[in-house]
Amino acid sequence: MGHILWVEPVFKEMIWGGKQLKEKYGYAIPSDQTGECWAPSAHPNGDNTIKEGEFKGQTLSKVFDEHRELFGNIKDKQFPLLVKIIDACNDLSVQVHPNDEYAGLHENSLGKTECWYVLDCKEDTKMVMGHHAKTKEELVKAIENDDYDQLLNKFDIKKGDFFYIPSGTIHAICKGSLIYEAQQSSDITYRVYDYHRKDKDGNERQLHVKQSIDVTTVPYKPYDLAKQVEETIENGTRKELVSSNYLTLNKYDMTGYNKVKNDKPFQLVSIIEGQGTVEGKEVKKGDHFVIRFYSPLETIGGGIVLEPNGVKRRKRKEINEHDIKKENIEKNIKEDIKENIKKNGNDNAEKNRKEKSVIYKQIEEKYLAAGFFPPLTA
Ligand code: ZN
């Protein structure tokens, strides 16, 4: 039983899409207008299939529904996170997403808080993030007057930039960007402005002005990058790009062996640069996988790994309950091993060795029954 769920990405053709997903990551994209790669994803609009192992052929949403123990028994109704790689050959509309409360009430969906890491971009590539209105009235007036040049906060970006985009933040990806996006698993977008672009029939795309005004946070407050933490790890660095109630995103930059700690119910990993091995299996940029419940991960190799950790941080009480439960089960297992050795006699080393695999099997089962994933040594 492996610690990893390897997932097959789903691709989305978009009018603004391109072919970088093929050129940079070697994906078999459906056309030269492919805008998005969804992986890992369990969203109904792009549910990933498990590529190998005991759950091979099943969708990630099905495994999440039927084997919640692999995801730390979290209570969420649906798989909470979604990761995309976005190739914007053209400007995306200026948009805003609702929070959980608004989306639950009006759309029967999760809200959408997201974050972006710039994988690559052309020179002079722009981004829209936030606005300059100081009050809701100013925001409404600017929208009514079509005064988006003044309203929108627009600037140049470069490779490696990071942006945290809480629900309620007006934003737009502009042409020339290749973006890694980690977000709540939601597909609710309110379009504020679409540059008055017309399709071949002369029609503009639908806007959602009322909803946009409802949900936009005024005034805009940029994310404080000073909150980011960077540390040296064995053969590399780890940078925590953001840690919020919705997700934590870590960037691992590694050049050799490491055993990566996992203190979250589960983790979604995307390799965005380089190659190496994970749990003995060769991996390369463009691979995505889910690490099951609290499993540490043995990795070797170079590259950058982006990893949004599973869900909201647990409350202190839950952490304590978890630790106590884990301590108890470890105590029981140690006693089991002791008893076995006693039964066989200390001098019967050969028999003990033979029984070791049986004991390990029992240990594994005990861990699973208690809702924990067995440690790598077992
Ligand atoms: Zn968005």
Residues whose N, C-alpha, C, O or C-beta is under 5 A from the ligand:
A	BS01	ZN	none
